[in-house]
């Protein structure tokens, strides 16, 4: 049996809830295969990580600000 036939046979055995994971993994493999697209993806994920880190700092600062407002230490 060819590898592609074996793959199709195994995919057909999966329940529907797992098929989206298979699709996502195939998309990942195809993306990784194209070097330029892979570099763009890694750049994007790095930028996303930085954005999330900056947002965490923002939220922490906002919480401190709100607590100072609640205690009356600062006013609008």
Secondary structure as the mmCIF struct_conf table of DSSP 4:
data_model
#
loop_
_struct_conf.conf_type_id
_struct_conf.id
_struct_conf.beg_label_comp_id
_struct_conf.beg_label_asym_id
_struct_conf.beg_label_seq_id
_struct_conf.end_label_comp_id
_struct_conf.end_label_asym_id
_struct_conf.end_label_seq_id
HELX_RH_AL_P HELX_RH_AL_P1 UNK A 3 UNK A 13
BEND BEND1 UNK A 14 UNK A 14
HELX_RH_AL_P HELX_RH_AL_P2 UNK A 16 UNK A 33
BEND BEND2 UNK A 34 UNK A 34
HELX_RH_AL_P HELX_RH_AL_P3 UNK A 35 UNK A 71
TURN_TY1_P TURN_TY1_P1 UNK A 72 UNK A 72
BEND BEND3 UNK A 73 UNK A 74
#
